[in-house]
């Protein structure tokens, strides 16, 4: 399975900044968060495996995940995830699995001190034919 990030932007409800005008440090940090999310979803552990199984089994169906998922992420000063929001799936367990996956890790560095949050990350949920790892 592949969770492919399609864009990484930053912004707050009233202070949105287009990624083209965001400082390079913000763009780089958003890319790091997207990369970590992909790693965590691809991890060899039960919750991530269960989520990937859901995506594989339900992709393209009326009760499946959307083809593009937008995740809003708030990152604490220590690099851990404060919270994430995204549109719920029709399967409550899959929604909770993804929330668990995305909030239990640490991206490995703090966000830039002046960075607007939340980060708005768009992902394409694609299934790879041969394995369950992100591209």
C-alpha positions in Angstrom: 0.0 0.0 0.0 1.2 3.5 -0.6 0.2 6.6 1.2 1.5 9.3 -1.1 1.7 12.9 0.1 0.4 15.2 -2.5 1.0 18.5 -0.8 2.2 20.0 2.5 1.0 23.4 3.5 0.8 25.3 6.8 -1.7 27.6 8.1 -4.3 28.6 10.7 -7.9 29.3 10.2 -7.3 33.1 10.0 -3.6 33.1 9.1 -3.4 30.7 6.2 -0.2 31.0 4.2 0.0 29.6 0.7 2.9 27.1 0.5 4.5 29.1 -2.3 4.9 32.0 0.0 5.8 30.0 3.2 9.3 30.3 4.5 11.6 27.4 3.4 11.9 26.1 7.0 8.1 25.7 7.2 8.0 23.8 3.9 10.8 21.6 4.9 9.2 20.8 8.3 5.9 20.0 6.6 7.7 17.6 4.3 9.3 16.0 7.4 5.9 15.5 9.0 4.5 14.0 5.8 7.4 11.6 5.6 7.0 10.5 9.2 3.3 9.9 8.7 4.1 7.7 5.7 6.7 5.8 7.8 4.3 5.3 10.7 1.5 4.1 8.4 4.0 1.6 6.7 5.3 0.4 10.1 5.5 -3.3 10.8 3.1 -3.2 13.8 -0.5 -4.3 14.3 -2.4 -1.0 14.2 -0.7 0.1 11.0 -1.2 -3.3 9.4 -4.9 -3.3 10.3 -5.3 0.2 8.7 -3.5 -0.8 5.5 -5.7 -3.9 5.3 -8.8 -1.7 5.6 -7.5 0.6 2.8 -6.7 -2.3 0.5 -10.0 -4.0 1.1 -12.2 -0.9 0.8 -10.4 1.4 -1.7 -12.7 2.5 -4.5 -15.9 1.3 -2.7 -18.7 3.5 -1.5 -17.7 2.7 2.2 -14.0 3.0 1.6 -11.5 5.8 2.3 -11.5 8.9 0.1 -9.0 8.9 -2.7 -7.5 12.1 -1.2 -7.3 12.6 2.5 -6.5 16.0 4.2 -4.9 15.8 7.6 -4.6 18.8 9.8 -1.7 18.3 12.3 -0.6 20.3 15.4 2.9 19.6 16.5 4.2 20.3 20.0 7.5 22.1 20.6 9.2 18.8 21.3 8.2 17.3 17.9 5.5 15.1 19.3 2.0 15.2 17.8 -0.5 17.2 19.8 -3.5 16.3 17.7 -4.6 15.5 14.2 -8.0 15.9 12.5 -9.3 14.5 9.2 -12.7 13.5 7.8 -13.8 10.3 9.5 -14.1 7.1 7.5 -17.3 5.1 7.4 -15.4 2.5 9.4 -15.0 3.8 13.0 -12.1 1.4 13.7 -10.2 2.6 10.7 -10.7 6.2 11.7 -9.4 5.5 15.2 -6.5 3.4 13.9 -5.3 6.2 11.7 -5.7 8.7 14.5 -3.6 6.4 16.8 -0.9 5.9 14.1 -0.6 9.7 13.5 -0.6 10.9 17.1 1.7 8.5 18.9 5.0 9.4 17.3 7.5 12.1 17.3 8.8 13.7 14.1 12.3 14.0 15.5 12.6 17.8 15.6 10.6 20.8 16.8 8.6 22.9 14.4 10.1 26.3 13.5 9.3 28.7 16.3 7.2 31.0 14.2 5.5 28.4 12.1 1.7 28.6 11.8 -0.3 25.6 12.8 -2.0 23.4 12.0 -0.1 21.9 9.1 -2.5 20.9 6.3 -1.3 17.7 4.6 -3.0 16.1 1.6 -2.4 12.4 1.0 -3.5 10.2 -1.9 -4.4 6.7 -0.6 -3.1 4.3 -3.2 -2.6 0.6 -2.9 0.6 -0.8 -4.3 0.3 -4.2 -6.0 3.4 -5.9 -4.6 3.8 -4.8 -1.0 2.4 -2.7 1.8 5.0 0.1 2.0 4.7 3.7 1.1 6.4 5.1 -1.9 
